[in-house]
Amino acid sequence: MAMKRFRSVFGFVLWVALSFGAGAIGSVFTQRAIPDWYMTLAKPSFTPPSAVFGPVWSLLYFLMGTAAWLVWKTDGSKLKSVGLALFLTQLVFNAGWSILFFGLHLIGAAFAEIIALWALILATTVVFWSVRSLAGWLMVPYLVWVSFAAVLNFSIWRLNI
């Protein structure tokens, strides 16, 4: 029983750490670009203050990691490995967006990438939902936020062409 509990806690920490890892990779590029490049861009009126992004992403990475952990510890689902593979893939795209947008200043390419990310998040959410409904629900705020981020990305792109 103690070993099963240890495995569960270890799994939880691992999945949450993987999620925050994607954020850490992205933040390396974000922190460098915000004071210089990002602040000079024309942005739409609905752009949130910079202070909003850290807390929102922290909550989202925690929820995402929790969702992946719930799927990971669910036995008997044929879709479990598909869902976790999708989850890991979308994490790569999550970090990749920051590299494109903030690191390389490729706003248009970042928009194309965030559309692919959105589709991966949707697919992950649907599969997670099939495996364990709570895991699907935990992905919904992330999907909503990335939907907003895609609109914001597109608007910044259009304003700065």
C-alpha positions in Angstrom: 0.0 0.0 0.0 2.8 2.4 0.9 4.5 1.7 -2.5 1.3 2.4 -4.4 0.9 5.7 -2.5 4.5 6.6 -3.2 4.1 5.8 -6.9 0.9 8.0 -7.0 2.6 11.0 -5.3 5.7 10.6 -7.4 3.6 10.5 -10.6 1.7 13.6 -9.5 4.9 15.5 -8.9 6.3 14.3 -12.2 3.3 15.3 -14.3 3.0 18.7 -12.7 6.8 19.2 -13.0 6.6 18.3 -16.7 3.9 20.9 -17.2 5.8 23.6 -15.4 8.9 22.6 -17.4 7.2 23.7 -20.6 6.5 26.9 -18.9 10.0 27.3 -17.7 11.4 26.8 -21.2 8.9 29.4 -22.5 9.7 31.9 -19.7 13.4 32.0 -20.6 12.4 33.5 -23.9 9.6 35.6 -22.5 11.7 37.3 -19.8 14.3 38.3 -22.3 11.8 39.8 -24.8 9.3 41.6 -22.6 11.4 44.6 -21.4 12.8 45.3 -24.9 10.9 43.9 -27.9 7.4 43.1 -26.6 6.9 46.4 -24.9 7.5 48.2 -28.2 4.8 46.3 -30.1 1.3 47.7 -30.8 -1.2 45.7 -28.8 -5.0 45.6 -28.8 -6.9 47.2 -26.0 -7.9 43.8 -24.6 -4.3 42.9 -23.8 -4.1 41.9 -20.2 -1.5 43.6 -18.0 1.8 41.7 -17.9 1.3 40.8 -14.2 -1.7 38.6 -15.1 0.2 36.1 -17.2 2.4 34.6 -14.5 -0.4 33.6 -12.1 -2.7 32.5 -14.9 0.0 30.2 -16.4 1.0 28.9 -13.0 -2.6 27.8 -12.3 -3.0 26.4 -15.8 0.2 24.3 -15.6 -0.9 22.9 -12.2 -4.3 22.0 -13.6 -2.7 20.5 -16.8 -0.3 18.4 -14.7 -3.1 17.2 -12.4 -5.2 16.2 -15.5 -2.3 14.2 -16.9 -1.7 12.5 -13.6 -5.4 11.5 -13.3 -5.2 9.9 -16.7 -1.8 8.3 -16.0 -3.1 6.6 -12.8 -6.3 5.4 -14.5 -6.2 1.7 -15.2 -8.0 -0.1 -18.0 -8.4 2.6 -20.6 -7.2 1.9 -24.1 -7.0 5.7 -24.7 -4.6 6.4 -21.8 -1.4 6.2 -23.8 -2.9 8.2 -26.7 -4.0 10.9 -24.3 -0.6 11.1 -22.6 1.2 11.2 -25.9 -1.1 14.0 -27.0 -0.4 15.8 -23.7 3.4 15.6 -24.1 3.1 16.7 -27.7 1.1 19.8 -26.8 3.6 20.6 -24.1 6.3 20.7 -26.8 4.1 23.1 -28.8 3.4 25.1 -25.7 7.1 25.8 -25.2 7.6 26.2 -29.0 5.1 29.1 -29.1 7.2 31.2 -26.7 10.3 30.4 -28.7 8.7 31.6 -31.9 6.9 34.6 -30.5 9.3 35.9 -27.9 12.5 34.3 -28.8 12.5 34.7 -32.6 9.9 37.5 -32.9 8.0 35.5 -35.6 4.5 36.7 -34.7 2.9 35.2 -37.8 4.6 31.8 -37.4 3.7 31.9 -33.7 0.1 32.4 -34.7 0.2 29.3 -37.0 1.8 27.4 -34.2 -0.8 28.4 -31.6 -3.5 27.1 -34.0 -1.8 23.7 -34.0 -1.3 23.9 -30.3 -5.1 24.7 -29.8 -6.0 21.6 -31.9 -3.6 19.5 -29.8 -5.1 20.8 -26.6 -8.6 20.1 -27.9 -7.6 16.5 -28.9 -6.0 16.0 -25.5 -9.0 17.3 -23.7 -11.4 15.0 -25.7 -9.2 11.9 -25.0 -8.7 12.8 -21.4 -12.4 13.3 -21.0 -12.9 9.7 -22.4 -10.4 8.3 -19.9 -11.6 10.3 -16.9 -14.0 13.2 -17.1 -12.4 15.2 -14.3 -9.2 15.2 -16.3 -11.1 16.6 -19.3 -12.7 19.3 -17.2 -9.2 20.3 -15.8 -8.0 21.0 -19.4 -10.9 23.3 -20.3 -9.4 26.5 -18.7 -6.2 25.9 -20.6 -8.2 25.5 -23.9 -10.1 28.7 -23.1 -6.9 30.6 -22.3 -5.1 29.5 -25.4 -8.2 30.4 -27.4 -7.8 33.9 -26.0 -4.1 33.9 -26.5 -4.6 32.9 -30.2 -6.9 35.9 -30.7 -4.3 38.1 -28.9 -1.5 36.7 -31.0 -3.4 37.3 -34.2 -4.3 40.9 -33.2 -0.7 41.7 -32.3 0.5 40.2 -35.6 -2.0 42.3 -37.6 -1.2 45.5 -35.7 2.5 45.1 -36.3 2.7 44.1 -40.0 
